[in-house]
Amino acid sequence: MNRQEALQLLREHLHNENLVKHCIAVGAIMKALAEKFNEDKEIWELAGLLHDIDYEQTKNDHSRHGIVALEILEGKVPQEVLDTIPTHNDQTGYERKNKIDFALSSSDAISGLLVATALVMPSKKLEEVKVSSVVKKFNQKDFARNVNRDKILLCEKLGLSLEELVEISLGCLLYTS
């Protein structure tokens, strides 16, 4: 499955445009991380793009989020993508084992913090967000309370500091927005 096919499938399953944009952002961050670590950019991007494909179907039973995705994606994407997607939801019981697993969880969470930070800027644009602003907001526990800081810090399992993750994420999102 290529990126265009993944986007088409994603739009068939997700009707909330903000959720689609979130998946596109996570895909872009994953692709940038794959480049950084010399991994397969297409596979990493697909994992990011499709990680929430079942979100609207499972929003009332979060324990199935990631599992239903496997049913939707079986036979359509490489096994590595199937192995990774359920690891981003701690309720599935799938353990994070590989770089791609830690990267997906971290990318998913950092994208939320970046958007929340952009929304408090005067222009409400990502272009105005600086690494230092995101780090400051990260440390404010009352800011963007739904953003899981522990998942963001999984970047350390990749050998990245919070600042490096933010820099990579901001850099790639400015080119895709």
C-alpha positions as CSV (number, residue, x, y, z in Angstrom):
1,M,0.0,0.0,0.0
2,N,1.4,3.4,-0.9
3,R,0.8,6.7,0.8
4,Q,-2.1,7.8,-1.4
5,E,-3.9,4.4,-0.9
6,A,-3.4,4.7,2.8
7,L,-4.9,8.2,2.9
8,Q,-7.9,7.0,0.9
9,L,-8.4,4.1,3.3
10,L,-8.0,6.4,6.2
11,R,-10.6,8.8,4.9
12,E,-13.0,5.9,4.4
13,H,-12.8,5.1,8.1
14,L,-12.3,8.5,9.7
15,H,-14.8,11.4,9.1
16,N,-13.3,13.8,11.6
17,E,-11.0,16.0,9.6
18,N,-8.9,17.0,12.6
19,L,-8.3,13.3,13.3
20,V,-7.2,12.8,9.7
21,K,-4.8,15.8,10.0
22,H,-3.5,14.2,13.3
23,C,-2.7,11.0,11.4
24,I,-1.0,12.8,8.6
25,A,1.1,14.7,11.2
26,V,2.1,11.5,12.9
27,G,2.9,9.9,9.6
28,A,5.2,12.8,8.8
29,I,6.9,12.6,12.2
30,M,7.4,8.9,11.7
31,K,8.9,9.4,8.3
32,A,11.3,12.0,9.7
33,L,12.3,9.7,12.5
34,A,12.9,6.8,10.0
35,E,15.2,9.1,8.0
36,K,17.1,10.0,11.2
37,F,17.5,6.3,12.1
38,N,18.1,5.0,8.6
39,E,14.9,2.9,8.8
40,D,12.3,2.2,6.1
41,K,10.5,5.6,5.6
42,E,7.5,4.1,3.8
43,I,6.8,1.6,6.5
44,W,7.3,4.0,9.3
45,E,5.1,6.6,7.6
46,L,2.3,4.0,7.0
47,A,2.3,3.1,10.6
48,G,1.9,6.7,11.6
49,L,-0.7,7.5,9.0
50,L,-2.8,4.5,9.8
51,H,-2.4,4.2,13.6
52,D,-5.8,5.7,14.4
53,I,-7.7,4.2,11.5
54,D,-10.1,2.5,13.9
55,Y,-10.5,5.4,16.3
56,E,-14.1,6.4,15.4
57,Q,-15.1,2.7,15.6
58,T,-13.5,2.1,19.0
59,K,-13.9,5.5,20.8
60,N,-16.5,3.9,23.1
61,D,-14.2,0.9,23.9
62,H,-10.7,2.2,23.9
63,S,-9.3,-1.3,24.8
64,R,-10.1,-2.3,21.2
65,H,-8.3,0.7,19.7
66,G,-5.5,-0.8,17.6
67,I,-7.0,-4.2,17.5
68,V,-9.8,-3.3,15.2
69,A,-7.1,-1.5,13.1
70,L,-5.5,-4.9,12.6
71,E,-8.8,-6.3,11.2
72,I,-9.1,-3.4,8.8
73,L,-5.5,-3.5,7.6
74,E,-4.8,-7.3,7.5
75,G,-3.4,-8.2,4.1
76,K,-3.1,-4.6,3.0
77,V,0.0,-3.4,4.8
78,P,3.4,-5.0,5.7
79,Q,3.5,-7.1,8.8
80,E,5.7,-4.6,10.5
81,V,2.9,-2.0,10.3
82,L,0.5,-4.5,11.8
83,D,2.9,-5.4,14.6
84,T,3.4,-1.7,15.5
85,I,0.0,-0.1,15.4
86,P,-1.5,-1.8,18.5
87,T,1.6,-1.0,20.6
88,H,0.6,2.7,20.7
89,N,-2.4,1.9,22.9
90,D,-1.3,0.6,26.3
91,Q,-4.7,-1.1,26.8
92,T,-4.2,-3.6,24.0
93,G,-1.6,-5.6,25.8
94,Y,0.8,-5.4,22.9
95,E,4.3,-4.6,24.2
96,R,6.6,-2.1,22.6
97,K,9.8,-3.9,21.5
98,N,11.3,-2.2,18.5
99,K,12.3,1.3,17.5
100,I,9.3,1.7,15.4
101,D,7.0,0.9,18.3
102,F,8.6,3.5,20.6
103,A,8.6,6.0,17.8
104,L,4.9,5.6,17.0
105,S,3.9,6.1,20.7
106,S,6.2,9.1,21.0
107,S,5.1,10.6,17.7
108,D,1.4,10.2,18.5
109,A,1.8,12.1,21.8
110,I,4.2,14.8,20.6
111,S,1.9,15.8,17.7
112,G,-0.8,16.6,20.3
113,L,1.5,18.8,22.3
114,L,2.7,20.6,19.2
115,V,-0.9,21.4,18.1
116,A,-1.9,22.5,21.6
117,T,1.2,24.8,21.7
118,A,0.4,26.3,18.3
119,L,-3.2,27.0,19.4
120,V,-2.1,29.3,22.2
121,M,0.2,31.3,20.0
122,P,-1.2,34.7,18.7
123,S,-1.4,33.5,15.1
124,K,-2.4,29.9,16.1
125,K,0.1,28.7,13.5
126,L,2.7,26.0,13.9
127,E,5.2,28.3,12.2
128,E,5.3,30.5,15.3
129,V,6.1,27.5,17.6
130,K,9.7,27.2,18.9
131,V,11.3,24.2,20.5
132,S,11.8,26.1,23.7
133,S,8.0,26.9,23.8
134,V,7.1,23.3,23.4
135,V,9.6,22.2,26.2
136,K,8.1,24.9,28.5
137,K,4.6,23.7,27.8
138,F,5.7,20.1,28.3
139,N,6.7,20.9,31.8
140,Q,3.4,22.7,32.6
141,K,1.3,19.7,33.7
142,D,-1.9,21.8,33.6
143,F,-1.3,22.5,29.9
144,A,-2.8,20.0,27.4
145,R,-3.6,17.5,30.2
146,N,-4.7,14.8,27.8
147,V,-1.2,14.7,26.2
148,N,0.7,11.8,27.8
149,R,4.1,13.1,28.7
150,D,5.4,9.6,29.5
151,K,4.7,8.5,25.9
152,I,6.5,11.6,24.6
153,L,9.5,10.6,26.7
154,L,9.7,7.2,25.0
155,C,11.9,9.2,22.6
156,E,14.6,8.5,25.1
157,K,14.3,4.8,24.2
158,L,15.4,5.9,20.7
159,G,18.3,7.9,22.0
160,L,16.6,11.2,21.5
161,S,16.2,14.0,24.0
162,L,12.8,15.8,24.3
163,E,14.4,18.8,22.5
164,E,15.6,16.6,19.6
165,L,12.2,15.0,19.2
166,V,10.5,18.4,19.2
167,E,13.0,19.8,16.7
168,I,12.6,16.9,14.3
169,S,8.8,16.9,14.7
170,L,8.4,20.7,14.2
171,G,10.8,20.6,11.3
172,C,8.9,18.0,9.3
173,L,5.5,19.4,10.1
174,L,6.4,22.8,8.9
175,Y,7.1,21.2,5.5
176,T,3.8,19.2,5.4
177,S,1.4,21.8,6.7
